[in-house]
């Protein structure tokens, strides 16, 4: 069946820690657990999952299907005060006939289409239909030509967005567009606010996320809502928080209604997410802790992407606070993902070579790999490692936007904690040689730390000199991407 993960063409920062760094995950999980025999005729459904996935992309991805197509021209009419649009060609020339081939192809293609292309339902209330038409055309999100009554019935969308101009009670239009075009709309609103001081204060925004696919909340709110932090001075903002992490809706509302972007307020909001992650960890609520860490990481990344000039002009004390916060976030994530499976790590070796692991076993392997990445990130920051590959900012920011760092912004004890968590994670992955090296450094920096000393002794005793270093990491990656039973 199709995995309900959303990655790829959306304007997602993808700044949250996930196993994609170590795996080349696909949207699709193959139904068959074994390759077809030589006697079995080769057909579409016998193709490997990544190949079918690639084919679906060219037929159902709303960006790829428009590649090389002529621009769409629109005409409009106004009926009963509501805008109606028609287009010179289908705005989304997707091959929807795939939805009706057979049950298997129908399920795969529908799941692919709706998880790959998250959609936004957009409603505009305005005293003048021309204002609504201008917003749709100038922002570049006019992709839906369905009649308003048809859009009203649609439920397969990820977010409801409503803009109300000057308290108008007249709905001028309802359209649906792919989430990857959301930055176009937000940029239009930002430019309109700069051009006219009355634009932002004269509009109200209402946002509600519908997490239809059960995706990680941090990813959903990051993909769909974080870009709205670019806006300020909005007259009224209401964000429905029921599908979001605790505190996120209120923080986003505060950001958008502030007169201007305030660096200290932004830093406080991100810090609150990391604080909530640590509090959740203390309560053994590891799922929430991991989600809050990812939310904080996404917010930090978006901040430097959208407010780079302001953030880079701050004094060194501000930059130090950012780097220390990122270190805290990465270390908390690594600790959380390791602790999440503490009770089952002892039996890890029993399934690491399983030909067909269970879903739980796959999750353990994926989480441990993600923990190893996060711990490496924390260590990179606390030691100011020159390696770009281990810098947590490197994968999501251009080099010129990465904030500076200094090793003296961290204490020896904090470096020791980073080595300790990395060592425990390596040991859980069966990389005892790596773990012994990590933990030896931890013991040196954490004088009298009994847990580190005990872990070091255990890692040293469990080294198998017949096994090459790196085998445990490769096996974990293999388990994480295998098909489940």
Long-range contacts (C-beta under 8 A, 24 or more apart in sequence): 1-29, 1-31, 1-107, 1-108, 1-111, 2-27, 2-28, 2-29, 2-107, 2-108, 2-111, 2-112, 2-115, 3-27, 3-28, 3-29, 3-115, 4-111, 4-115, 4-213, 4-214, 4-215, 5-115, 5-213, 5-215, 6-115, 6-116, 6-118, 6-213, 6-215, 6-219, 6-223, 8-61, 8-116, 9-61, 9-62, 9-63, 9-64, 9-116, 9-117, 9-180, 10-117, 10-118, 10-178, 10-179, 10-180, 10-223, 11-179, 11-180, 11-181, 11-182, 11-183, 11-223, 11-227, 12-219, 12-222, 12-223, 13-222, 13-223, 13-226, 13-298, 13-301, 13-302, 13-305, 13-396, 14-396, 15-222, 15-297, 15-298, 15-300, 15-301, 15-302, 15-396, 16-216, 16-218, 16-219, 16-222, 16-294, 16-295, 16-297, 16-298, 17-293, 17-294, 17-297, 17-330, 17-333, 17-370, 17-373, 17-374, 17-377, 18-294, 18-370, 19-366, 19-367, 19-369, 19-370, 19-480, 21-370, 21-373, 21-395, 22-369, 22-370, 22-373, 22-473, 22-477, 22-480, 23-366, 23-369, 23-477, 23-480, 23-481, 24-481, 25-481, 26-50, 26-53, 27-53, 27-112, 27-115, 27-116, 28-52, 28-53, 28-56, 28-108, 28-112, 29-483, 29-484, 30-483, 31-104, 33-356, 33-483, 44-105, 45-104, 45-105, 52-108, 53-112, 56-98, 56-108, 56-109, 56-112, 56-113, 57-116, 59-94, 59-95, 59-98, 60-94, 60-95, 60-98, 60-109, 60-112, 60-113, 60-116, 60-117, 61-116, 61-117, 62-92, 62-94, 62-117, 62-143, 62-178, 62-180, 63-178, 63-180, 65-92, 65-93, 65-94, 65-95, 66-92, 66-93, 69-93, 74-137, 74-142, 74-145, 76-133, 78-129, 81-129, 81-170, 81-172, 82-129, 82-148, 82-171, 82-172, 82-173, 83-129, 83-132, 83-133, 83-136, 83-172, 83-173, 84-147, 84-148, 85-142, 85-144, 85-145, 85-175, 86-145, 87-145, 91-142, 91-143, 91-144, 91-145, 92-143, 114-156, 114-212, 114-213, 115-213, 117-178, 117-179, 117-180, 118-157, 118-158, 118-159, 118-178, 118-179, 118-223, 118-224, 119-156, 119-157, 119-158, 119-176, 119-177, 119-178, 119-179, 120-157, 120-158, 120-159, 120-160, 120-161, 120-176, 120-177, 120-178, 120-179, 120-182, 120-224, 121-151, 121-154, 121-157, 121-159, 121-160, 121-161, 121-174, 121-175, 121-176, 122-161, 122-162, 122-163, 122-174, 122-175, 122-176, 122-177, 122-185, 123-160, 123-161, 123-162, 123-163, 123-171, 123-173, 123-174, 124-162, 124-163, 124-165, 124-171, 124-172, 124-173, 125-162, 125-163, 125-164, 125-165, 125-168, 125-169, 125-170, 125-171, 125-172, 126-165, 126-166, 126-168, 126-170, 126-172, 127-165, 127-166, 127-168, 127-170, 128-172, 129-172, 129-173, 131-165, 131-172, 132-172, 132-173, 133-173, 135-163, 135-188, 136-173, 136-175, 138-188, 139-184, 139-185, 139-187, 139-188, 139-189, 140-181, 140-184, 140-185, 140-188, 141-175, 141-177, 141-181, 141-182, 141-184, 141-185, 142-175, 142-177, 143-175, 143-176, 143-177, 143-178, 143-181, 144-175, 144-176, 144-177, 146-175, 146-176, 148-173, 148-174, 151-175, 151-176, 156-212, 157-210, 157-212, 158-209, 158-210, 158-211, 158-212, 158-220, 158-224, 159-207, 159-208, 159-209, 159-210, 159-224, 159-225, 160-206, 160-207, 160-208, 160-210, 161-205, 161-206, 161-207, 162-205, 162-206, 162-207, 163-203, 163-204, 163-205, 163-206, 164-203, 164-204, 164-205, 164-206, 164-236, 165-202, 165-203, 166-202, 166-203, 167-204, 179-223, 179-224, 182-224, 182-227, 183-227, 186-227, 186-228, 186-230, 186-231, 187-230, 189-231, 190-230, 190-231, 193-231, 193-232, 193-233, 200-231, 200-232, 200-233, 200-234, 200-235, 201-233, 201-234, 201-235, 202-235, 203-234, 203-235, 204-234, 204-235, 204-236, 204-237, 204-238, 205-231, 205-234, 205-236, 205-237, 205-238, 205-256, 206-237, 206-238, 207-237, 207-238, 207-239, 207-240, 208-239, 208-240, 208-243, 209-240, 209-243, 209-244, 210-243, 211-243, 216-291, 216-294, 217-243, 217-244, 217-245, 217-291, 217-295, 218-245, 218-291, 218-292, 218-294, 218-295, 218-298, 219-294, 219-298, 220-244, 221-245, 221-248, 221-295, 222-294, 222-295, 222-298, 222-299, 222-302, 225-252, 226-298, 226-299, 226-302, 227-302, 227-306, 228-252, 228-255, 228-256, 229-255, 229-256, 229-261, 229-266, 229-299, 229-302, 229-303, 229-306, 230-306, 230-307, 231-256, 232-256, 232-257, 232-258, 232-259, 232-260, 232-261, 233-257, 233-258, 233-259, 233-260, 245-273, 245-276, 245-288, 245-291, 245-292, 245-295, 246-276, 246-288, 247-272, 247-273, 247-276, 248-273, 248-295, 261-307, 261-310, 263-307, 263-310, 263-311, 263-314, 263-318, 264-318, 266-299, 266-303, 266-307, 267-318, 267-321, 267-322, 267-325, 269-299, 270-296, 270-299, 270-300, 270-303, 270-325, 271-296, 271-325, 273-299, 274-325, 274-328, 274-329, 274-332, 277-329, 277-332, 277-333, 277-336, 278-328, 278-332, 281-332, 281-335, 281-336, 281-339, 284-339, 286-336, 286-337, 286-339, 286-340, 287-340, 289-332, 289-333, 289-336, 290-333, 290-336, 290-337, 290-340, 293-329, 293-330, 293-332, 293-333, 293-336, 293-374, 294-333, 296-325, 296-329, 297-326, 297-329, 297-330, 297-333, 297-392, 300-325, 300-326, 300-329, 301-393, 301-396, 301-397, 304-393, 304-397, 304-401, 304-402, 304-403, 305-397, 305-401, 308-401, 311-403, 312-401, 312-403, 319-403, 319-404, 320-406, 320-409, 322-403, 323-381, 323-403, 323-405, 323-409, 324-409, 324-410, 326-377, 326-381, 326-392, 326-393, 327-378, 327-381, 327-382, 327-410, 327-414, 327-418, 330-374, 330-375, 330-377, 330-378, 330-381, 330-392, 331-374, 331-375, 331-378, 331-417, 331-418, 331-421, 333-370, 333-371, 333-374, 334-371, 334-372, 334-374, 334-375, 334-377, 334-378, 334-421, 334-422, 334-425, 335-371, 335-421, 336-371, 337-367, 337-368, 337-370, 337-371, 337-374, 338-368, 338-371, 338-421, 338-424, 338-425, 338-428, 340-367, 341-367, 341-368, 341-428, 345-428, 348-428, 348-429, 348-430, 349-430, 351-479, 352-430, 352-472, 352-475, 352-476, 352-479, 353-475, 354-479, 354-482, 355-482, 356-482, 356-483, 356-484, 356-485, 357-479, 357-482, 357-484, 357-485, 358-484, 358-485, 359-484, 359-485, 361-479, 362-479, 362-480, 362-482, 362-484, 365-476, 365-477, 365-479, 365-480, 366-480, 368-425, 368-428, 368-429, 368-476, 369-429, 369-473, 369-476, 369-477, 369-480, 371-421, 371-425, 371-428, 372-422, 372-425, 372-426, 372-429, 372-473, 375-418, 375-421, 375-422, 375-425, 376-422, 378-418, 378-421, 378-422, 379-415, 379-418, 379-419, 379-422, 381-405, 381-410, 382-407, 382-410, 382-414, 382-415, 382-418, 383-407, 383-410, 383-415, 383-418, 412-445, 413-445, 413-446, 415-445, 416-441, 416-442, 416-444, 416-445, 416-446, 416-449, 416-452, 417-442, 417-446, 419-445, 420-446, 420-449, 420-451, 420-452, 420-455, 423-452, 423-455, 423-456, 423-459, 424-455, 426-459, 426-472, 427-455, 427-458, 427-459, 427-462, 429-472, 429-473, 429-476, 430-471, 430-472, 430-475, 430-476, 431-469, 431-470, 431-471, 431-472, 431-473, 432-459, 432-460, 432-462, 432-463, 432-464, 433-463, 433-469, 434-469, 435-459, 436-460, 436-463
